[in-house]
Amino acid sequence: MGASRAPIAVAAQQRIQWPDAARGMAIVLVVFHHAIIYSAAEGLAAPGWLAATEMLRTMRMPLFFLAAGLFAGKYVTGRWRSVFQKKILLFAWVFVLWVIVRWTVLNLIPGVDSETGILQLPLHLVWPVGGWFIFVLAIYFVLARCSVGIPTSIQLAVAGVASLLWFALDDPIGNNGWDGVPTFYFFFLVGCYGRSGILAFGNALSVASGIAVVAGWAASYVALAHWGLADAPVISFAMRVLGLGAGIALARGLERHRWLRRLGGQTLPIYLSHTLWIFFAVWILTLIWPGGDSSAAMWVPLPIALFGLAMAWLMARCVAYLGANWLFETPQWLAGMFDRFWPLSRPIASPDPTVSN
C-alpha cells in the first residue's frame, strides 16, 4: 500500500501544462460529439460528421477519464472525509441539480420527448442520461479509495479485463452511466497510479513522434473501420488505448494555447450545461429548416458546437457575478450540513508535563 501512494504524492507536486490542455481538448470533443448527434437526429448533419465522431469515440472518453485520474491521486490516497467533502458531495449535488435543470429545460423545448414526462425525472437520478460522466466519476472515487490497500498491478489488471469485456459486449446494460463504470475505470486508474509514467510519456514526445502516434491511430482506425473490425472484441479496447496515446500527443502539441488550458479548468460547468444550449440551437435551426437541408448539413454541426461551447463557457464565467456559484459548486448550506454530520476529528491533546497528578 505504501508503495502505491508514493508516485502519486510525488507527481502531485508537479504542474505541467499539457494535462490541462488534455482536459480542455476532451471537453471540446464531448461538445462536438453532442452537437453532431443531436443535429443528426434532426437531419442537420451529413453522414461524414457521424463517421468523424465515431472515430473520435476511440479517443474522447478514455482521454476524459484519464485526465480526471491525473488530478485525482491526492483524494484517492487521502482520508475518506476529504474524498466525500471535496468530490462525492460536489458530484452528488451537481448531478441531482442538473438532472432537474435538464428535465425542466427539455420540457420547455417543443419536439423533445425522449427525456420528458414526470416519470423520467426520478428515473434519470438512478438511470443517468445527461451528466452520466459525473455519476460515473463519483463511483470511481469511492471504488479507488476502497481499493487503496490492493496492489496497483491487480487493480489495473482487473479494471483492464472488465474494460476489455465491456467493449466486447458493446454496453450490455444499455445505459451510458452504468455501462461506463466498468468500461472506463481502467483509464481513470491509469491516470491515478500511472501519473508519473503518463507525464513522462507526454513530455518525451517530440513533434515528429507526436505526429507519428496520431497518424498511427488514425490510419489504424480507418483501416479497421473499412474492414468492419473497429468494434471487434479486443480490437475495440486496443483502439481506445491507441486513441489515448494520440490524445496525449495532441494535447502535448496544443499545450501552448492558453485558451485550451483555460477550458480545461472549466470542464465541469461546460460539461453540465453545454447540451442544453445545443438542444436550443438545434430547435431553432429546425424552425429554419423544418425538413432538414442537405447543403446545410455539411456545415451546421460546427456552429452548433461552437455556440454550445461558447455559451457554456460564458455561463460558467457569469455565475460568479450573479451569485449563482451553487450551480457548479457545493452550496455553503450543504457544506455546512456535511461538516455537522461529519466533523473534523481533533487530535487528543497531549498532557501537560508540568502538571503533576
N, C-alpha and C positions, 0 to 999 in steps of 0.2 A: 504493500500500500504506500509506504514511504517513497519507494522508487517512482511510482506513477505520478506523485504530486510534484516532484522537483522540477521536471521540464516545464510544466505549466507555470509554476511560480516564477521561474527564471525568465521564460519567454514573455510573461505578462509585463515585465519591466520595459520591454522594447515597444517602440511606436514606429512602425513602418507604414508608409503611405499606401502601398498597393492594396492591403486588406480593406481599407476604407473605399478605395476605388472599386474593389470587387463587390462590396455591398451595394455601392451605387449602381454598378453595372447590372447586378442581379435584380434590383428593383425596377430598373428600366426595362429589362427583358420581361419581367412579370407584367408590367403595364402594357407593353406592346402585345404580349400574348392575349390579354383580355380584350384589348382593342380589336384584335383580329377576330377572335372567336365570337364576340358579341356583334360585330359588324357583319361577319359572315352569316350569322343566324338570320339576318335581315336582308341578305343578298347584296351586301355592300362591300364584300371583299372577294377579290379574284382568287381562284384556286392556288395561285402561286404563293399568296400570303399564308394560306393554311400549310402548304408544304414547308415554308420557311420556319413557321413557329413549331412545326413538328420536329424539324431538325434541331432547333434551339432547345427543344424539350430535353435533349440529352445533356445540356449544359445548365439550364436555368435553375431548377430546384436543387440539384447537387451543389451548385455554387452558392445558392442562397443559404442552405443549411450548413455547409462548410464554413461560410463567413460567420454565421451565428455561433458556431462552435469555437471559432478562433477567439472570440471575445467572451466565452462562457467559462473558461477554466477556473477563475478565482471563485466563481459561485459553485461550480460542480465539486470542488475540493474544499469549500468553505463550510461554515456552520449551517445547519438546517434553517435556523431563523433567518439568516441572511438570504438564503435561496427563496424562501417564501416571501420575505418582505420586499426584496428587490425585483424578483422575477415572477413568481407564481401569482402573487396578489395583483401585480400590474397586468399580467396576461389575462387573468380571470376577469378583471374589471373591464378592460378594453374589449375583450371578446364578447362578453354579455352585452355591454353597452352598444357595440357596433352591430351585433345581430339585431337588436331592437331598431337601431337607426336605419340599417339596410332594409329591414322588413317594412318600416314606416315609409321610407322614400319610394320603394318599389311599388307599394300600394297606391302611390300618388301618380305614378307614371303609367299612362294608358298602354295597354297591349302587353304588359309584363305580367304573366300569370303563373310562371313556373315556381315562384317563391312567395306568392301572396296567399291570402286566406288565413283565418285566425289560427288554424291548427299548425300552420307552418312555423309560427313564431316559437312555441315551445319545442317543436321538433328539431329546429336548427340549433338549439342550445346543446343538444346531445348528438346530433347528426349534422355536423357543420357543413355549410356550403361556402358562404363568404367568411373570410377570416380563418379558414382551416389551418393556415400556417401558424397562427398564434396558438390555436388549440393544440396542435402537434408539438410546438416548441415547449409549452408548459409541461407536457408529458415527458418530453426529453430531459428537461432539467431534473424532474423527480427520478426518472429511471437512472440517469447518470449519477446523481447523488447517492442513490441506493446502492450503486454498483462500485463505489469507490474502493471497497476492500477487495474487489475481484481483479486479478491481474489484467493489465491492459490488453495483452495479446488475446486472452479469452474473450473479453468484451468485444473486441474488433472482429474476432472470428465468428462469434455468434451473430453479431449485427450484420456482418457481411453475408453470411449464409441466408439470414432472414431477408435481406435486401435482394439477393440474387433470386430467391424463391418467389418473392412478391413481384419482381419484374417479370419472371417467367409466367406467373399465373395471371398477370395483367389485371391488377386491382380486383381480387376476388370478392372483397366485401362490398364494393360498389359505392364507396364514399371516400372522397378525397382525404378527409381528416383521418379516419380510422385506417384506411389503406396506407396513408402517408406515414403512420407511426413505424411499421416495420420496413417500409420502402426506403426511407431516407435517414434512419437513425445512424447507419454506418457512416454517412458523410458528416453528420454532426459530431460523432465520436472522433473521427479523423481530425476535425478541427480542434477539438478539445485536447486530445492526447498527442496528436502529431503536429502541434503548432510549430515547434522548433524546426521540424523537417519541412513542413509546408512553407514556412518563411524562407528557409534556406533554398528550397527549390525555386521559389519565386524570385528571390534575389539573385540567384545564379543564372537566370535566363537572360541571354543577350537578345538583341533584336533578331538576329538570324535564327537562333534556336527557338525563340518565341513564335516566329513565323512558321517554322517547321512543325511545331506542335499543333498550331491552329490548322495549318494546311493538312496535316496528317489526320486530324479529327474530321475535317470537312470532307476530305477525299474518302475516308473510310465510311462515313455515313452515306454519302451519295452512292457509293458502290453497293453497300449493303441494302440500301433502300431500293436500288434498281433490281437487285436480286430477290427482294422481298424478305430480307433477313434482318432488318434493323431492329425488329421487336422479337426476334427469336430468343428462346431461353439461353442464358449465359451471355450471348452476344449483346442483349439489351443492357445488361449490367455493365459489361465491359465498355460499351459505348458511353455510359454515364461516367465511368472513371476517366476515359479519354476526353470526354467533354469537360470534365472538371479540370483536367490539365490545361485544356485550351482556354477555359475561362480564367484560370490563374495567369496564363501567358498574356491574354488580352488585358487583364487588369494591370499587370505589370507594365505593359506598353502604354496604358492610358493613365497611369498614376499621376502624371504631371498636371492633369486637368483638374483644377480646384473645384469646378462646378460638380464634377462627378464624385469627388470625395465628399463634398457637402451633401449631395444626395444620399451618400452612404450613411451620413449622420441623421438622416430623416426617414429611414426606411419604414419605421413603424407607422407614423402618421400617413405617409404616402400609401403604404400597403392598405391601410384601413379604409381610406376614403376614395381612392382613385376609381374603383369600379363604379361608384355612384355617379361620378362625373362622366364616365364613359357611357353608362346607361342613358344619361340625359342627352349626351351628344348624339348617340345613335337614334334615340327617339326623335330628336329634331330633324335629323337627316332623313328619317323615314317619312316625315311630313313633306320634305322637299322632293324626295324620290320614292314615292309610295310603293312602286313595284320593283325597286332596285334599278341600277343603271350600270351597264357593263363597262362603259368608259370610266365612270366614277369609281367603280370597284377596283380599278388599277391603282388608285392613289388614296382613297378615302381612309383606310386604316391608319395611315401615317399621321394626318392631322388629328384624328380622334385620339391616338395615343399621346401626341404632344399636348393636346388640350387636357386630357385626363391627368397627365404628369404635372403640367403647369398649375392646374387648379388645385391639385392635391398638395403640391409644394406651397402654393400661396396660402392655402387654408392652414397648413402647419405653421406658417410664419405669422398668420393673423391671430391665431387663438390666444397667444400671449397678450397681445394688445387688447383683446376683448375680455380678458379674464376667464377664458374657457379652457385653461390647460387641462382640466379634468377630462376633456375629450380624448386625450392621448396619454395622460399620466394618472397615476393613482391619486384620487382626491384626498385632501387633508383629513376629511371626516372619516374616510375609510382607513387611512393610515393610522389615525388616532385609535380607531376601534381595534386595529391589529395590535398596536402597542399595549393596549389594555388587556387584550386576550393573551398576548404572548410577550410579556415584558422582558426587557434585557436582564439577563442574570447578572447579579453583582457579586464580585469576589468576596469571600468571607474575610473580614478584617483580621489581620494578624494581631495577637495580643500584645499590648504594650509591655515591653520588658522591664520598664521602670516601675510597673505596678506589681506589688507582691500580693500573694494570696493571703 
